[in-house]
Structure formats: C-alpha cells, structure tokens
Amino acid sequence: MLFSSATFLFFFLPLFLLLYYPLPHRWRNAFLFGASLIFYAWGEGPVVLILLLSAFINFAAGWLIERGRRKAGLGLSLVGSLSLLFYYKYTNFLVDSVRGTIQVLGLSGADSMQLAQIALPIGISFYTFQGISYTLDVYWGRIRANKSFLDFGTYVAMFPHQIAGPIVRYADIAPELADRPVSIEKFGVGAERFIIGLAKKILLANTFASVADTIFNAPSDSYTAATAWLGIIAYTLQIYFDFSGYSDMAIGLGKMVGFDFKENFNYPYISRSIQDFWRRWHISLSSWFRDYLYIPLGGNRASKLRTYRNLLIVFFVTGLWHGASWNFIIWGLYHGAFLLVERAGLGKRLERTWPPIAHAYTLLVVMIGWVFFRAADLTSAITYLQTMFGLTPAPVVMAYPLSYFLNAEVLATLVLGIVLATPVYHRFQQVWQRLQARLVVSAARYTLDLIYVMSLFGLFIMAVMYLAADTYNPFIYFRF
C-alpha cells in the first residue's frame, strides 16, 4: 500500500486514526502493530512473515545479550538478519555475477546456472538495519533490551517508517513506545508535514519522472546532449522530491500517532562538497553507516590508509545496500572516491573556494553519479554519459529534441523544483511565524492561520486531482 494511493488516503488512514485516538495508551501499541501488519500484508501478502521473523530474530538476540549470552545474541542478530537480506536481495545478483565470470573465462557450466524466482520483500533493507542497530546498541550497553515483543514489533513494523524509512533508532523512540501523548496540535503538525510530502511526490516528483523516464528509456541515438542533460537534471530533482517527500509523509504520520522521527534530509543540493552532501542526504542511512560500520572499523582514528580503506568499505556497502547490481556498487565507490579526494586535501580547498563554484562542483559530481543510479545497466550508463558530454555521433533521427519536453508545465515545475530544493520555503515559514508572533490582535492571527490552513487544503486537493489523473506513482526507494 502506498502513502500516495487513494486506498491509504481515504480508507486505511482515516479508519486507523478514528480507531486509534480513542484507545487507552496500553492498547495503542497493540493496535498500531496489528494495523501495520495489515498495511504491509495488503500489498505483500505472506511476505509479512519475513518482517515478523526479522523482528523476532533481533528481539531474541537482545534477550540473549541481556542475559549474559552476548556473543550468541550478537551472532544471532547478524547472521540471522543478514542471511534473510542476502537471500532475498542478493542471491540472483551473486548467481548472475558468477555466471558472467564463467562466460568471460570461457569455462563451461554457465548455462546450467539459472536465476531463482525470488521476490524482494519491500522494505527489507530498512527493517533489517533497524533490527541490527537495536541489537548492537544492546550489545554495547547503550540501551536495555525490550522485554515485550509487542513493543519491539511495533518499533520495527510501524507503518509510518516501515517500507522506506527513515531508519529509526530504538533509543530515539523508546520513551514514546512506553508513553506518548497525542493532541490536536501534534496531529495538525503531522498533517501539515504529510500534505507537503504528498505534494512533493505527486506534483513535483511524478512530473520530473515522466521526463526522466522518457529520456533514459529512449535509444541513445534519438536525442542530443542537451536532452541528456535535461534527463539527468529531471532525475536529480525527481529522486530528491520522491524520497524527501516520502520521508516528510513518514515523519508527519509519526507525529499523528505520537512519535517524533528525526529529519532525513537537509537540502542536500545546496552542499559545497560531497562530504557535506552525505551529511544532508538520507541522514538516517549515512549516520547508520557512520555509527555501526565506519566507527567500529576504526573510523578516522587510525592511519590515513586505514581511514581511506574504511571509507571505501562503507561506500561499497552503501552502494550494495541500495541495490543488487554493479550500477549501485559503482555509484557507491564513485562517491567514496570523491570523499577520499576531499579528505586528502580537496575539501579544505573547497572551503576557501567561491561558494557558487563549490556548489557547481558538488552538483556536477552528484548528477554524474545519478546516471549510474538511474541507468538500466553499466553499458547504458556509460553511453548516457558519453551523450551528455557530446562524445557520441549526432542523432540521425531526432526523436526527442529538447523542445519536445519544454512545455509550460515542465518548465514551471523545473523552476519550482529548483527553488524548493533550497531552503526558500523554510525561510518563508520562519517569516510567517514571526509575522504571526508580532500580531497582537487575535482576529488577525486567526486570519493568517486560516489562510495557511486553506492553502494546505488546496495543496492536498490539487495533489489528489493529479493522483486521480496520473498512473505513475511508485516511490523510488521502495525497491531498496
């Protein structure tokens, strides 16, 4: 079930909230857990058992650690959780890679290696990392193990963050699992955040997707370098508004049910370096790798060579986490390589560089990386990059000239997307709040509040209208 689907917006969410709010606190976790399993099973069916198994493995691991069987508990969590993730996400990638290697070496037996019919459970990468972070925190003594599987299952499975994050740490919401007040004010803040995220997805990301998909799926000899650049600009905006929009919806839903999830994005496209980009992009994932992989490997406390090794390991795994293909691995190592160069000295130079140049450098590096992320395979990615930089012959038949895409809707959405990828809206909210605070007359303040609420309602109606007319709706990060 998608947050941006009519089923969720007009059936599941209203019914859930209608039943959730009147419940006494002692029943809320049970109801949220049960509703979350229904939410997951709605689209995944029996695969919900994988989610439950993963949750039980890490719950049992925490129980073992708490009772002194520390290594057994840690081993259960790492082996059990990662085995599930590897089987469902990486088995076919491994088989395909081995088969390709055998063919390249000219050995026999490649034809007998068939890919298995394994469906990837939605959200498995997210809930696997949540479970492992819990076990490691118990192992390191940062938190106490939860004695209630109901409470722990609620933490792992709750539908606001269940299938595409943010990756929530148990320590961050443990107090709210025990006791979380709900109020009309918190519901209002959550609803506002949800509507903004929905609009990002439906009104912006989907429009950019129609442009990016058409260009990336077209034959490479049917468009020029200018069109290729438009395609990657559209995808750069699409993936940001798609994923940050989902995170906004998740954070908003969390607030509606009494949880405060941490922010997952902080305007990554205003970054002045790749290091800065990764402090702002998918914050819950980058901080997870920092705390549970990079620092345990030694972080930057060892020699330069070991620090560089640690960075490359982290970004190799980052790429692999995103998808079981060489495209994602190359994308991860590509970012890791630029982080090495910046750590070796480029980063200090960028700090002294005129900010627009540092911004341009970062955006160029990020957009080139997105080509590997978006392209169907490595060959397609390389061909696309060649077209971007004018290294391919001019198309004989111009199926997709730049003018094909630049209609009024796309141009307006591009301008709006570029503006909203900066903190302009955040600044507007701050000015609006200061204006409200200065108003002494209550009627004037109520008028401003009414204008803002009606604007949000209009945004919601517009998103729903676009949703009804548009069939393109999946979130990019659902496949991870």
N, C-alpha and C positions, 0 to 999 in steps of 0.2 A: 504494500500500500504506500502510495506517495503522499507526502505532505501537500503537494500541489494538485492532488486529484479531487474530483467532486465527491467521491466516496468519503474521503477523510474530512474535507472541509464542511460537508453538510450532513454527514451521518455519524461517523466514528467520533470526531472531536466533540461536537455538541452533546451527544449521548454520554460520552465519557465524563465530561465536565458536569453535566446535570446529575449524574450519579455519584461523582467523586466528592464534590463540595459538601454535601450534607453528611457524609460519613464521619464518625468519630475518628480521631487520629489513629487509634490502634488498628483500624481496619483499612487505612489508606494504602499502606504498603502492599497488603494482600490484593486489594482491588487494582492498584497500579501494575503489580506483577502480572496478574491474570489478564488484564486488558492489553498489556504489552505483548504477551504471548499470542493473544488473538490477533493483534496488529501484525506481528511477524508471520504467523501462520496464514494470514489472509492471502499473501502472495507466495509464500514459500512452502506451505503445507507441512508435510512431515519433517522437513529440514529444521523445523523449530527444535527438534530433538538434539541436533548438533549444538545449538545455542545452549540448551539445558545441560548437555554433557560437559561443554566447556566451562560453564558456570560451576557445575558440581566438582569438576576436577580441581579448580582453584579454591573453592570453598574447603574441600577436603585437605588440600595442600596447606592452607592456613591453619586448619585444625591440627594437623600433624606437627607443624612448626611450633605452634603454641604449646604443645605437649612435649616438647623437647626433641622430637624427631626432625631436626632442622633440615638435614641433607635429604632425607627421604621426602619431606614435603616439597622442598625446592625442586628436587628431581621430578617428582610427580607433576608439578606445575609446568616446568619447562618441557619435559618430554611429552607429556600428555597434550598440552595446548599446542605446541609447535608441530606435533605429529598430525593433529587434526588439520592445522593450517597447511602444512606441507602436502598432505594427501589431497585435499580438496582444491588447493590453489596451484601447486607446483608439479604434480605428478606428470601431467601431459607435457609441460614445458621441459622437464627432465628427459622424458622419453623422446620428445621431438629433437632435443639438442643432441642426445646420444645417437639417434638415428641419422641426423645430419652429419655428425662427425664420422660415423662409419661410412657414409656415402662419399664424403670428401676423401677419406683414406683409401677408398676403393675396396673395402672389405665386404664380405657377404653377410647377410643376416638382417640388413636394414629393412627389407620388405616385410619381414615377419613381425616387426615391432609396430603394433597397432596402438593408436591412441584410445584411452579408455573413455567411456561416456560418463564423465564426472561433472555434475552441475556445481558451480561455485555458490555456496551459501552466501546470500547478501549480508554484508557487514562483518564477515568472519575476521577480517584483518583488524577491525576496530575492537570487537569484543574480546578477541584473543589478547590484544595488547592491554586492555583494561584488566583482564584477569591476571596476567603476568605481573603488571605493576602492583596489584594488590598483594600478590604472594611475595614479591621482592620487598615491599615495604614492611610486611610482617616479618620476613626473614631478617631484615636489617634493624628491626626493633623500632621502626618509625610509627607503627600503628599496632593496635591489638587486633587479633583475629575476631571476626564477627561470628557469634555463636548461633545466629539464626540464618538458615538457608533462605528463608523468605526475604529477609532484609538484604542479604547478599545478592540473591537473584534479582531483586528489584534494582539494585545498583547496576548489575550487568545488563539487564534486559529492558530497562525502562525505555519506552518507545521514543521519547524526545531525542535521545542520542544513540539509539540502538544500531542503526544501519549505516550511518555516515558521519558519526562523531558529533561534536568534539569528543576526543578521547578523555574521559573524565577520570580523575584520580579518586580512589575511595576516600582518602584523607580529606579531600576538599568538600565532600558531601556527607561524610559520616554523621555530623551533628544534625543535618537535615533529615537523614534517614531515621534518626531517633525522634526528632520533633521538628516539625516545620509548619509554622502558621501560614494560613492563606488569607488574603484580603482582597478587597476590590481594587485597592491601589496597585498591588502586585499583579493582579490579573490585567489591569489596564496597561501597565508597563510591558508585560509579556505579550499582550495582544498587539500593542504598537510595534514591538520588535518583530513579531511574526508577520504582520502585514508588510512591513518594509522588506523582510526577506522574501516573502511571496512575490512582491512586485519586482525585486531584483531578478528572481528566477524567470517569471512569466514575461514581464515586459522588456527586460534587457537581455538576459542570457539566451532565451529562446530565439530572439531576433538575431543576435550575433551567431547563434548556432546554425541558422538557416544559411547564412553567408559562408561561414567556415566550412560547413559540411559540403556545400555545393562545390567549393573550390578544391578542397582536399580530396574529394571523391572523383573529380574530373580528371581525364587524361592529362598528363603533364605537358603535352604539346597543344593544348587547347586554350592556354592563357599566357599572359605576359608576366614579366617581373612585377609590374605594378599591381596586377591582380593577385599574384602570390603574396605580396606584402599586405594587401588588404585582407587576405585569408588569415594570415598569422596574427595580424592586429585584431581581427574579429575573434579569433580563438583565444587570444590573450585576455580579452575582455570577457568572453564567454565563460572561461573556466573560473575567473575571479568572481563574477556575479553569480554563477551557478553554485559554487561551493560556499562562498561567503553568505549567499542568500540562504542556503540550507542551514548553515551554522546560525544565522540570525533566527531562523524559524525554530531550530532546536533550542537555542537559548531562551527564546520567547515562550515556547511550550514548557520548558523547565520552570520558568518563573510562574507560569499559570498554575503549576502543581506544587509550587513551594520550593524549588531548587534554584540555586544561583550557580550556573556554569560559568567557567572562565571564558574570556574572549578568545576567539580562534584566529582572527585576522586584525591587522592594524595598518591598513593602507599599504600593502607591500609594494605597490608600483610607484611610491614616492621614495623608495630606497635609493641610497647613494653607493651601495656596494652589494655584493652577493651575500656577505656576512649579514648586512642589515636586512636584506630580503628575507633570509631564513629566520630572522628574529620577528618578522612580521607575517610570514606566510604559514598557514596551518600550524599555528603556535603550539597546539596540544600535541602534535606529532613531533615537531622539531625538539620541543622540550622533553618529550618522552625519550627520544634517542639520546639526548644530552645526558639525562639523569640515569637511564637504565642500560646504556651501551657505551657511550663515549667516556663518561667519567669512570665507570668500572674498568674500562680498558686502560685507564691511566690518564685520559684527558690530555691536557697540555702540561702536565706536571713532569713529564719525562723529557727525553731529548727531542730535538726538532724532528728527527727522522721518525721516532715513535709517534710523535704528535701527528705528523703527516700520515703515517700509516693508520692511526686511529680515525682520522677524518675520512680517509678513503674507504675504510671498512664501514663506517657509519653511512656514507652516501651510497655505497654499493647496496647495503641493506635497505636504505631508503628507496632506491630505485626498485629493488625487488619487492618491497612491501607494496608499492603501487601497482605492480602487475607482473605476471609471469611471462615476460618477453624480453628479448635483448634490447628493444627500444627503451624500456624503462630502466634497465641496468645502465645503458649508455647515458641516458638522461641523468641518472643519479651520479655516475662517475664524472660526467661533464661538470655538474655543479661542484662536486668535490674538488675537481682540478682547479677551478677558479677560486675556491676557498683556500687552497694551498698557495696559489699565486698571491692572493691578497695577504695571507698570513706571512708570506715570505718578504713582503715589502710593499706590494701594490696598495694594500689597504691604507697605509699611512699616507701615501701619495694622494689617494682619493680623498682623504680628509682635508688636504690642502688644495684640492682641485676646485675650480669654479663649480658650484652645485649643479647647474644645468648640464655640464659635461659629465659629471659623476652620475646624474640621473640617466643620461643618454646611454652611457656605458652599461649601466645595470639593466636597463630595459632591453638593449640590444642582446646582451647575453641571455637574459631570461626568455626573450622571444625566440631566439635560435634554439634554445633548449626545448621550448614548447613544440617545435616542429617534430622532434623525436617523440615527444609525449603523445602527439596527436596522430602522426602518420601511421598507416597500417603496418608497415614493416620498415626495416633499415634501408632497403633499396628505395622505397618511396620517400623516406625522409631525406636521403642524400639527393635524390632527384629534385625534390621540392626546394631544398636549399640552393641547388645549382640554378634553378629557375629564379629564385629570389635575387640572386646576385648576377643574373644575366649570363650565366655560363652554359646555357642551352640554346639551340637554334631557335630563331623566331618561329612562332606557330604558323603553319601554312593556312589553316582554317581557324580563325579567331572565334571559337565558340563562346568564350567568356571574356569579352573585353571589360575593362574597368567600368565603363558606363552601364553595363548590364546590371550591376549591383547598386549603383549610386542613385537610388530613388530617394524621395523625400523622407520616407520612414527610416530607411537605413542611415541616411546622413544625420537625421535628428537624433537617432538612437546612439550613433557613434559619438556625437558631440556630448550628449547627456552622459553616456557611459564613461568617457574620458574625464569629464568633470566630477562625476560621482565616485570615481576611483581615487580621488583626492579627498582631503578632509573638509571640503566645502560644506557638505550637508551638516557635518558635526559642528562646524563654526556657526552655521545658521541656527542650529538648535541652541547653542550657547547664547547667541544674541537674543533669541526668542525668550529663553528663560530669564535673562537679565531684564528684558523689557517687561515681562510679567512681574518680576520682583519689584520693579520701580512703580508699578501701578498701585495706587492707594485705593482707588475706587473699585469695589468688588465687582460691580457690574461690568467694568471694562475688562477686568481679569477674566471673568466668566465668558465674555465675548471672544477674547483671544483663545481661551480653551475650546470654545465651541467651534471656532474657525479651524483649529488644528484637528479636532476630532472629526469634523466633517471632511477635511482634506484626506485624512487617513481612510475614512469610509469610502470616499470617492476613489482612492487608490485601490482599495480592495475590490470595489465593483468593476473597475477597469481591468484589473488582473483576472477576475472571474470571467469577464466578457472575452478577453483574449484566450483564456483557458478553454472556453467553450468552442472557440473557432479554430484552435490550433491543436494538432495531434502530437506535436513534438514536445515531450515532457520529461523524459528520464533525467535524473541527476547524474553527472559525470562520475562522482565519487562512489556511486552505488556499486560499481564493478570492482571496487577495491576491498 
